[in-house]
Amino acid sequence: MSIHCVKLPAAGSDSDYDDSSDFEPPPPPVRHQAPKRADVNQESHKSNPFELSETTDTNEQDIPTPTGDVDLTKLGLPQLSFGSDPFLSPVESIQFVVTRHRIWVRGVKGLKFTCSIGDHTILVAKRKMKYLKKTWFMSRSSNFSIDTPDLTGMLIMQRKGASFSLFSPKERMEDQCHEALAGINLDKGRNVVLFKDLWLKPQEDDVFSPLKNENATPLLTIKSKSKTSSVKNGAFKLKDATEPCFTSEKQTDKSVLVTAKAPLSMTQAFGIVLSLYLQ
């Protein structure tokens, strides 16, 4: 019986195995390190600011999600400046597409609306199942490096018309569900109260305050020029204006093409589309 000798590494050697050894060094042990909790929450928040754990259908996976800073002016939005929010400021003229997506939130069906300009997802509105089922949240897309992701929250009641109230992130955190901007009520007469001093024929018996004040700007409903009939088609204008400040038209892929002008902001125009979808 023969015995093979193995040359041991010299003292002070950098490696555990010498090059002249007859044996290959074993592979380094694989140690699976669990991610830190802070890292998990941070990464989940980047992809979805509303829920930390959820699964979606294939339709939502098709949504383009570019990364990095985006020039808002090239998309038709006002320029980002100190004290001015491009999503809440009046737009000169802008065109965007709103699409509805069926999603799953912790095993429960939900809805998500995305507002896109070209390949850029601008705004997102989604039901947050963690809270009341009537609560929705509107958020900026992660395409933009803006400090506060949450724009507004919406309290929506469906079936008997769509009524929803918009409230600020601070009020939402304090669980105050009264409106901070305005309420919207859609029924057969399509009476709507738009947020922040813009509305259509507010009702006296509305569950929300009609927000009667000197700065109120009423919007009037005009006949839509769309060739197809759909509740998603809408057209609204100011009292003395000849052209509408908002038009929406349902497309063949069931999305909605929207054209908005001042005095509407991007968020207000997106909110009108939601009210049309949810009536």
C-alpha positions as CSV (number, residue, x, y, z in Angstrom):
1,M,0.0,0.0,0.0
2,S,1.4,3.4,-1.0
3,I,1.0,6.6,0.8
4,H,0.9,9.9,-1.1
5,C,2.3,12.9,0.7
6,V,0.8,16.4,0.4
7,K,3.1,19.4,0.6
8,L,1.8,21.9,3.2
9,P,1.8,25.6,2.5
10,A,4.8,27.5,3.8
11,A,4.4,29.8,6.8
12,G,3.1,33.2,5.9
13,S,1.6,32.0,2.7
14,D,-1.3,34.0,1.3
15,S,-3.4,31.0,0.4
16,D,-4.4,27.9,2.2
17,Y,-3.2,25.7,-0.6
18,D,0.1,25.8,-2.4
19,D,0.3,25.7,-6.2
20,S,2.2,22.4,-6.1
21,S,-0.4,20.6,-4.2
22,D,-1.9,17.5,-5.7
23,F,-5.4,18.5,-4.5
24,E,-7.7,21.2,-5.9
25,P,-8.8,23.7,-3.2
26,P,-12.4,23.2,-2.2
27,P,-14.9,25.9,-3.4
28,P,-15.6,28.6,-0.9
29,P,-18.6,27.9,1.3
30,V,-21.9,29.4,0.1
31,R,-23.4,31.5,2.9
32,H,-26.9,32.8,2.2
33,Q,-27.2,36.1,4.0
34,A,-30.7,37.3,4.6
35,P,-31.3,40.8,3.3
36,K,-31.7,43.5,5.9
37,R,-35.2,44.6,6.7
38,A,-34.5,48.2,5.8
39,D,-33.2,47.1,2.3
40,V,-36.3,45.1,1.6
41,N,-38.6,47.9,2.5
42,Q,-36.6,50.4,0.5
43,E,-36.5,48.3,-2.6
44,S,-40.2,47.5,-2.4
45,H,-41.0,51.1,-1.9
46,K,-39.2,52.0,-5.1
47,S,-41.2,49.6,-7.2
48,N,-44.5,50.1,-5.4
49,P,-45.1,52.9,-2.9
50,F,-48.5,51.5,-1.9
51,E,-47.9,47.9,-0.8
52,L,-44.8,46.0,0.2
53,S,-46.0,42.6,-1.0
54,E,-48.2,41.9,-3.9
55,T,-48.5,39.9,-7.1
56,T,-49.7,41.3,-10.4
57,D,-51.1,39.9,-13.5
58,T,-49.3,39.9,-16.9
59,N,-50.9,43.1,-18.0
60,E,-49.2,45.2,-15.3
61,Q,-45.8,43.7,-16.2
62,D,-46.1,45.2,-19.6
63,I,-46.0,48.8,-18.2
64,P,-42.7,50.5,-19.2
65,T,-40.8,51.7,-16.2
66,P,-37.8,53.8,-17.3
67,T,-35.4,54.9,-14.6
68,G,-33.5,58.1,-14.0
69,D,-34.4,61.8,-14.2
70,V,-36.8,62.9,-16.9
71,D,-37.1,66.3,-18.5
72,L,-40.6,67.3,-17.6
73,T,-40.8,70.1,-20.1
74,K,-40.2,67.7,-23.0
75,L,-43.4,65.9,-21.8
76,G,-45.4,69.1,-21.8
77,L,-45.4,69.5,-18.0
78,P,-44.4,72.8,-16.3
79,Q,-40.8,73.1,-15.2
80,L,-40.0,71.9,-11.7
81,S,-39.0,74.9,-9.6
82,F,-39.0,76.0,-6.0
83,G,-42.6,76.5,-4.7
84,S,-44.1,75.1,-7.9
85,D,-45.3,71.6,-8.4
86,P,-45.4,70.6,-12.1
87,F,-48.2,68.0,-11.5
88,L,-50.4,70.5,-9.7
89,S,-49.7,73.6,-11.8
90,P,-51.8,74.4,-14.9
91,V,-50.6,72.8,-18.1
92,E,-50.4,74.8,-21.4
93,S,-51.5,71.8,-23.4
94,I,-50.8,68.1,-22.8
95,Q,-51.9,64.7,-24.1
96,F,-51.7,61.5,-22.2
97,V,-53.1,58.0,-22.1
98,V,-54.8,56.4,-19.0
99,T,-54.9,52.6,-18.8
100,R,-56.7,50.4,-16.2
101,H,-54.9,47.3,-14.9
102,R,-56.3,44.4,-13.0
103,I,-54.0,43.5,-10.1
104,W,-53.8,41.3,-7.0
105,V,-53.0,42.8,-3.6
106,R,-52.3,40.1,-1.0
107,G,-54.7,37.6,-2.7
108,V,-57.4,40.2,-3.2
109,K,-58.4,41.7,-6.6
110,G,-57.7,45.3,-7.1
111,L,-57.4,48.0,-9.7
112,K,-54.6,50.3,-10.8
113,F,-54.7,53.2,-13.2
114,T,-51.6,54.5,-14.9
115,C,-51.2,57.8,-16.7
116,S,-48.5,57.7,-19.4
117,I,-46.9,60.1,-21.9
118,G,-45.1,58.0,-24.5
119,D,-43.0,55.5,-22.6
120,H,-43.1,57.4,-19.3
121,T,-45.5,56.5,-16.5
122,I,-46.4,59.9,-15.0
123,L,-49.0,59.2,-12.4
124,V,-50.4,56.1,-10.7
125,A,-53.7,55.7,-8.9
126,K,-54.3,52.5,-7.0
127,R,-56.6,50.9,-4.4
128,K,-54.7,50.4,-1.2
129,M,-56.3,47.3,0.4
130,K,-54.5,47.7,3.6
131,Y,-56.9,50.5,4.6
132,L,-60.6,50.9,3.7
133,K,-61.7,49.4,0.4
134,K,-62.9,52.8,-0.7
135,T,-59.5,54.4,-0.3
136,W,-57.3,55.0,-3.3
137,F,-54.0,56.8,-3.6
138,M,-52.5,58.8,-6.4
139,S,-48.8,58.9,-6.7
140,R,-46.0,60.2,-8.9
141,S,-44.2,57.5,-10.9
142,S,-40.7,56.4,-9.7
143,N,-39.4,57.9,-13.0
144,F,-39.1,61.2,-11.3
145,S,-36.7,62.1,-8.5
146,I,-39.2,64.2,-6.4
147,D,-39.0,64.2,-2.6
148,T,-42.7,63.4,-1.8
149,P,-44.1,60.5,-3.8
150,D,-47.7,60.9,-2.6
151,L,-49.8,63.6,-4.2
152,T,-53.3,63.0,-2.9
153,G,-55.6,60.4,-1.6
154,M,-59.1,59.6,-2.8
155,L,-62.1,58.2,-1.0
156,I,-64.3,56.5,-3.6
157,M,-67.8,55.1,-3.3
158,Q,-68.9,53.1,-6.4
159,R,-72.2,51.6,-7.6
160,K,-74.5,54.5,-6.7
161,G,-72.3,56.8,-8.8
162,A,-68.7,57.5,-8.0
163,S,-68.2,60.0,-5.2
164,F,-64.7,60.6,-4.0
165,S,-62.9,63.1,-1.8
166,L,-59.3,64.2,-2.2
167,F,-57.3,64.7,0.9
168,S,-53.7,65.7,1.5
169,P,-51.0,63.2,2.7
170,K,-50.9,64.8,6.1
171,E,-54.7,64.4,6.6
172,R,-54.5,60.8,5.3
173,M,-51.8,60.0,7.9
174,E,-54.1,61.4,10.6
175,D,-57.0,59.2,9.3
176,Q,-59.0,62.3,8.4
177,C,-61.1,61.4,5.3
178,H,-62.8,64.7,4.7
179,E,-61.8,66.5,1.5
180,A,-58.9,68.8,1.5
181,L,-59.4,69.9,-2.1
182,A,-63.0,69.0,-3.2
183,G,-65.5,66.2,-3.7
184,I,-66.7,64.6,-6.9
185,N,-70.1,63.0,-7.5
186,L,-71.0,61.3,-10.7
187,D,-74.6,60.1,-11.3
188,K,-76.9,59.9,-14.3
189,G,-76.7,63.6,-14.7
190,R,-72.9,63.4,-14.5
191,N,-72.7,66.1,-11.9
192,V,-69.1,66.5,-10.8
193,V,-67.2,68.6,-8.3
194,L,-63.6,68.8,-9.3
195,F,-60.8,69.3,-6.9
196,K,-59.4,72.7,-6.0
197,D,-62.1,75.2,-7.1
198,L,-62.9,73.5,-10.4
199,W,-66.2,71.8,-10.6
200,L,-69.3,70.8,-12.7
201,K,-72.8,71.6,-11.4
202,P,-72.2,70.9,-7.7
203,Q,-75.3,69.5,-5.9
204,E,-76.6,71.1,-2.7
205,D,-77.2,67.7,-1.1
206,D,-73.8,66.3,-2.0
207,V,-72.1,64.5,0.8
208,F,-69.1,66.7,0.3
209,S,-68.9,70.4,0.7
210,P,-69.7,72.3,-2.5
211,L,-66.8,74.6,-1.8
212,K,-68.6,77.8,-2.6
213,N,-66.1,80.6,-2.7
214,E,-65.0,83.6,-4.8
215,N,-62.2,81.6,-6.5
216,A,-64.6,78.9,-7.8
217,T,-64.3,78.2,-11.6
218,P,-67.2,76.2,-13.0
219,L,-66.7,73.8,-15.8
220,L,-69.5,73.1,-18.3
221,T,-70.2,69.8,-20.0
222,I,-70.2,69.9,-23.8
223,K,-71.0,67.2,-26.3
224,S,-68.1,64.8,-27.1
225,K,-67.0,64.6,-30.7
226,S,-66.0,61.0,-30.3
227,K,-67.3,58.5,-32.9
228,T,-67.7,55.7,-30.4
229,S,-70.1,55.8,-27.5
230,S,-68.6,55.3,-24.0
231,V,-69.0,56.7,-20.5
232,K,-65.2,57.3,-20.7
233,N,-65.7,60.0,-23.4
234,G,-66.0,63.4,-21.9
235,A,-65.5,67.1,-22.8
236,F,-65.6,70.1,-20.5
237,K,-64.9,73.8,-20.9
238,L,-64.9,77.0,-19.1
239,K,-68.0,79.2,-19.3
240,D,-66.6,81.8,-21.7
241,A,-64.3,79.5,-23.6
242,T,-64.8,78.3,-27.1
243,E,-62.5,75.3,-26.9
244,P,-62.7,72.5,-24.2
245,C,-60.0,72.4,-21.6
246,F,-60.5,68.6,-21.2
247,T,-61.4,65.9,-23.7
248,S,-61.2,62.1,-23.3
249,E,-61.8,59.4,-25.9
250,K,-61.8,55.6,-25.5
251,Q,-59.4,53.8,-27.7
252,T,-59.6,50.4,-29.4
253,D,-57.3,48.9,-26.7
254,K,-59.7,50.2,-24.0
255,S,-57.3,52.9,-22.9
256,V,-58.4,56.5,-22.8
257,L,-56.7,59.3,-24.7
258,V,-56.9,62.6,-22.9
259,T,-56.1,66.2,-24.0
260,A,-56.0,68.8,-21.2
261,K,-55.3,72.5,-21.1
262,A,-55.2,75.3,-18.5
263,P,-56.6,75.9,-16.0
264,L,-56.4,72.2,-15.4
265,S,-53.3,70.6,-13.9
266,M,-52.0,67.1,-14.7
267,T,-53.4,65.8,-11.5
268,Q,-56.8,67.3,-12.0
269,A,-57.1,66.0,-15.6
270,F,-56.1,62.5,-14.3
271,G,-58.8,62.8,-11.6
272,I,-61.5,63.5,-14.2
273,V,-60.6,60.4,-16.1
274,L,-60.8,58.4,-12.9
275,S,-64.3,59.8,-12.2
276,L,-65.4,58.8,-15.7
277,Y,-63.9,55.3,-15.3
278,L,-65.5,54.7,-11.9
279,Q,-69.0,56.0,-12.6
